[in-house]
């Protein structure tokens, strides 16, 4: 069962960790490349702020973004700003998301995200938690996948394994960190491939943050994953 109140508290904690870490940077560092191709750290921070506002739109019954082009334009507009402006925007937009969440009466209703994707409103806090944690790693400022909370790593691995489940381009695959196991890929009587590795490396591979070199595959090669 999804506990949106717990997830909102986790979002607050993750946001504070990110703001504290980013606060140690300087203006020049914000203009440097992140781990996301073509994006500086400023792009990542701008995206985080605009994503918070987009989720406010969803919570309040409006389209998440006016359009994909407008979303991209907003990020490009805000990316070059100095550190203080970035920090203020991330902090204030995060507060707007928390305020909108506090005002929501019906967490069971279905909401629409980008591209016609629908979900329960109760899952939005976790989706925001994913944005904050993974993009903190993407900033390349010393926060790694191994630093993510264990609960987050397990839940996001659950989510991504489910996302690729039934995908025609992914062979039937069993994932395991030696303790827990997940199934993903095309439906079949049994897995074609078993992929084993540490939790952070499994998540990094599923989330497109690592190539999977620390993982072992039995029954076939490590399956290529389609983009998220």
N, C-alpha and C positions, 0 to 999 in steps of 0.2 A: 504494500500500500504506500502511495506517495505521501510524504509528510511535507507539505509546502512550507510550513512554518520553520521546520528544521532546515530545509534547503535555503530559505531566505536568510537565516542566521549564518549558514555556511557561505553564502554569497557575500555577506557583510565582512566576514573574517577574511575571505580570499581577496576582496577588494582592498581591505586595509593592508594586507601583506604586499599587494602589488603597489599601492600608493607609497608605502614606506620604502620599498626597493627603488621605485622610479624617482622618488624624492632625492636619492643620493646621486642622480645623474646631473649633467649640466646641459646647456643648450646645444653644444656640439654633439653630445652623445645621442640626443634625440634625433638628429639628422642622419645618424649612421644606419647601416643596413640592419634589418632584423633577420630572423631565420626564414621569413616568408619571402619567396622570390618577388622582387620588384617593389617591396615595401620597406620603408624605413621604420625605425621605432615610432616615429611620429604618425605614420600610417596606422600602426597597430593601436596606438593610444586613441587616435581619432575614431577608428572603427569601434573600439570598446565603448566610447562615449555615445556614438550614434546608435549602436546596438541597444544600449540601455533605453534610449529614447524610443527606438523602434518597438521594443517590448512594452513600453508604456502605451504606445499606440494600440498594440494587440490587446492589452488588458482593458483598455477603454473602448474597444470595439471599432477601431479605425484600421485601415490597411497598414501593414507593418512598415512598408516604404511606399512613397509615391510611385516609384519605379526603380528598376535596377540601375538605370542610368543616373537617377537622382541620388541614389545611395552612393554610387561610386564617386560622383561629383562632390558630394559632401565630404567624403573621406579625403579626396585630393585637396579640397579647399582647406581642411583643418590640419592636415599633416604637417605643414611647415611651421606651425606655431611654436613659440618658445616653451620651455619646460613649465614655467608657472601657469601658462594658459592651458597646457595639456592637463596638468594635475587638477586645476580647478574644474575643468570640463568633465573629467572622469569622475571626480568626487561629486559634483553637483548632479550629473546625469544619473549616477548610482543612487543618490538620494531620491531623485524623482521616481526611479523604479521602485524603491522601497516604499515610498509614499503611495504610489498607485497600487501596489500590492496590498498595503494595509487597508485601502479603501474598497478592495474587491470583496463583494459579498458571496458570489457563487463561483467557487473553485472547481466545481464539477462540470462546468459548461465547456463546450468544444470551441476552440479558437482557431483562426487561420493565420498561418505564418507565410513565409515567402513561397512563391511558386505553387500555391494551392495546397501546401502541406497543412494538415490539421492535427491538432493534439488537444489534450485536456489542459485547461488553464492551470491545473495543479502541477503540471510538469514544467511550466515556464521558469520557475526559480531554478530548477536543476539545469535547464538549458542555459540560463544566464551564468550559473556556476561554471559550466563547461567553457563558456566564452572567456571568463576571467582567468581560470586556471590555465587553459591551454595557451592563451595568448600571453600570459605571464612568461611561460616557457619560450614562446616565440620571440619575445623581446631580447633574448640572449644576454641577460644581465645576471646570470648566476643561479637562476631558478630552473631546475631540471625536472624531467618526468619522475625521477626517483624521489623528488621532494614533495610530490603531490600527496594529499591525504589518502590513506589506504582505502577509506570508504569511497572516495571519489574515483580512484583508479578502478576499483571493482565495478562500480555502477556504470562508469563510462564504457568499460569493456563489455559489460552486459548490453548496453545500448547499441554499441557499434557492431557487436556480433549479431544482434537482432536485425540491425539495419542491412547487413549483407546476407542475412538468411534468405534463401530462395532466389538469390541473384543468379541469373543464368551464366554469368561469366566467371563465377567463383566456384571451384569444385567443392564437393562436400568435405568439410574441414572440421576437425576437432581441435580446439585450442585448450591448452592447459599450462598453468604455472606450477604444476606439481602438486597443488592442493585443490584448486578449483578447475572446472572444465566448462567449456562452452561449445556449442555447435553452430556452424554458420555455412553459408554457401548453398548450392543447389540441394534440393531434397533428394535423399537416397536412403537405402536401407542401412548403410553404414558409411563412415568417413573414408574418403580416398586418401586424405593426407591428415597427419597429426602434427600440429605445430606446438612446440614446447619452448618456454623461455620465461625469464623473470617478468613479473607483472608490468613493470615500466616499459619493457621492450615490447611486450604484446600490445599494450595500449598505444605505444608510439607507432608501431607498424599499422595497426588498425586505423589510427587517426592521421596517417600520412606524415608523421613527424620523424619516423626512422625507417630505414630501408629493410630492417629485419635481419641484419648481419649477426646479431646476437641470438637469433632464434635457430632452433633445429627443426627440420622437417623430415618426417618418416612417411614412406608410401608414395613420395613424389617430391618435386621441387616446391619451394615456398611459393604459394599461389600469388600471382599479381592481383592487386586490388584496384578496382575502379575508383576514380576520384570521388570524394564525398560531395 
